[in-house]
């Protein structure tokens, strides 16, 4: 294996680029972040890490534009580079066309930027995965971008360490998400976060970051006091009691 992982442009006999796979592994090692959407809103939740008891928690959710935001898992420094790129693209588009940047086109630009890093020997892949939410004329969207340059759109998804438990929760409940309001989506997000908890005090208000965007409501990152309120509401929240409403 070591014969083929010294350069990002070297193929292995199995048809793999090992450095790209290593970058994907960096995403899996990052702390979890998740997103979910309904017909009218989209929500991001993340679990923040602290280097020590003396350090503050690392931000994982960033505002891109008025109605676009992102969460990251992996190398934070790489995420800041992509965040700055997306902000500049949105500002340039708004300056030239006097309208918000189309969501799909923005994600395609990020995917192309990531893909270029996988085909030049002087570069390395970005070691970060992004979940990007936003609202445009077609309604709410949730996209994932990968270090490989791939992009996907989801109803709900989770990336990062121990994210499989959250994805299993989404698979069991996503059919009810379409008719949820913003508050119900946030409570579902907290339920998914709690599924990955291994310690009693791991998922607490100060270690959780929540943001949402809805029709007529710009991308908003919740303050600590607001997150504490949702934790109180979650104590009586029962996902199995929500039935899918057929419109």
N, C-alpha and C positions, 0 to 999 in steps of 0.2 A: 504493500500500500504506500509506503514512504517513497517509492520510486515515482509516484504519480501525483503527489500532493505538494510538491515544492513550487509549482506555478499554477496560477488560476486558469491558464489556457491549455494545460496538459490534460488530455483525456486518458482515462484508465481503460483497460481492455473491456471492462464491463459497461463502458459508455457513460462514465460518471466524471464530474468535476469535483474533486474532493474538497477543495477550498470553498466552493459554494456550499457544499454540505456542512462544512465546519461553521460557516456563517449562519446557516439555518439552525445549527446546534446552539449557537450563541443566543438566538431568539428563545429557544426552549429553556435556557438557563436563566433568562430574565424573569423578574417577578410578573405575576399574571396581570393581564388587562383583558377586558371583555367588552363587547358591544352588542346591542340589540335594538331592533326598530319595530315600529308599528306603522299604521297608515298615516299617522299625523306627527310622530315624534321619533327621535333616536337618542339613545343613552349610551354613555361610556362609563365604565367603572374600572378602577385599578387598585391594586394592593401595593402601597408604597413601602420601600425598604429604607432603613437607617443604618449608616455605617457603624454607629455605636450609640450608646445612651447619651453621649455628649453632642451628637450630630442631629441635625434636622432631617426630616424625611425628604427623599428625592422626588421631585415632581415628575409625573408620568403623563399628564394630560396637558395639551397645549392648544391654544386658540389659533386658528389659521386665518379665518376671515369671519365676517359677521355671522354667517350661517354654516361654517365649516370648522371642525375641530378634530384632533387626533390624539390617540393614546399609543404608547410605545412599549415594546418589550425587547430587551437586548442592551446594546451599548448606547447609553444616553447621549454621549458626544456625537455619535453618528445621527441620532434622532434629531439633535439640534440643527445639524447641517441640513437635513431634509426639511425640517420645519421652516428654517429661514428661506430655503429655495421655494417652498410652497407659498409662503407669505409674499415673497417678491413676485411670483407669478400672478397671484391674485391682485396685488397692487397694480402691476403693469397692465393687466387685462382691464381693470376698472378705470385706469387712467386713459387707455386708448379707446375702449368701447363703451365706457360709462355704464357698465352692467357687471354683475357678479360673474366670476369665472365658472363655467360649466363644470359640474362635479366630475363627471366621467372623464373629461379631457384632462383635468388636473391630475387625476390618479394615473392616467396613461403616461403623462409626462414624468411622474415619479418612477413608474415602472421602467420606462425607457432609460432614465438616469441610472437606476439600479442595474439594469441589464448591461449597460456599457461597461460597468465595473467588472463584469464577468468575462470580458473578451479582450482585455488589454493586460499585457504582462506587467506593466508598470503600475497597475492599480490593484486594489483588493476589494472584495465585495463589502457592502455595508453590512455590519453585524447587528441589524435591527429590523424588527417587523413592526408594521404600523397597522392600526385600526383607525380608519378615517370615517367620520360620520358627517352628514350635511343634508341640507334641504335645497332643492331647486324646483323648477317648474314641474318636474315629474314626481315630486314628493320626497320623503326621507330615503337616505341611502346609507349602507354600511359596507365599506370596502376593506379588504386586507391586501397589503403589499408585502412581498417577500424579498430577501436578499438576492434571489435568483432572477428577479425581474417579473415574476408572475404576479397577477392580481386577480382577486376574486370578489364577488359581491355576495353578501349573506343576509339572511333574516336575523341571525344571531351567531356570534362566534367568540372564541376565547383563544388567546395565545399566551405563551410563557410557561413557567414552571407549574406543574400539576394542573394544567388547563383541561386535561381530559375529563375530569370530574365535572367541570363547568359545562363543557360541551355535551356531556351526557344529560345534564339537567336541561339544557336547551333543546336537545333532541326530544325529550319527553314532554316539553311544555310549549314549544315554539308556535304551535297552531293557535294558541290562545293569545299570542302577542299582538296579532294584527289589529285587534279591537281594543287594546289596552291604552289608557291615557298615560301621560308622562309619569305620574306617581306610581302607577302599577308597574311600569317598565323598570323604574328604579328599584322597587321592592323585589322584582324578579332578579335584577342584577345582584342585589345583596344576597339573595338566596343562593345564587350560583357561586358567589364569592365564598360564602360560608361552607359550601360543599368541599372546598379545597383546603379548609383549615385543618391543621394538624395540632395546633396548640390552642389553648383556651382563649388567650388574649391576642391571638394573631390578627383576627379581623375585628378591629375596633374603630370607632369614628376617626381617631387621629391618624390611623394608618391606611385609611380608605380615601380615595379621591373619586368624585362623581361629577359628571357634566352631562348636559342634555341640550338638544336643539329641537324646536317644535315649530309648527306653522305659526308665523307671526311673532315667534319668540327667538331672539338671537342665541347663539351658542353661549352657554352660561356654565361656569364652574361653581359648584356649590361651596358655600363657606362651612366651617366646622360646625357651627350652631345648627345649620340646616341639615347636615349629615346626621347629627345626633338626633334630630327629630325623626328622620327616616328610620334610624335604628330602633327607636321606640315604636314606630308604626309596624316595623317588621316583626316585632314580638307576637303580634296577633295576626300576621299575614299567613294565609294558607293557600299556596298555589293550586292545590288539588281542588279547592272549592270554586275556582274560576272555570267557567264553562265557555267554550268557543261559541261566539254569537254569529249566526249565519245571517248575513244581510241580504 
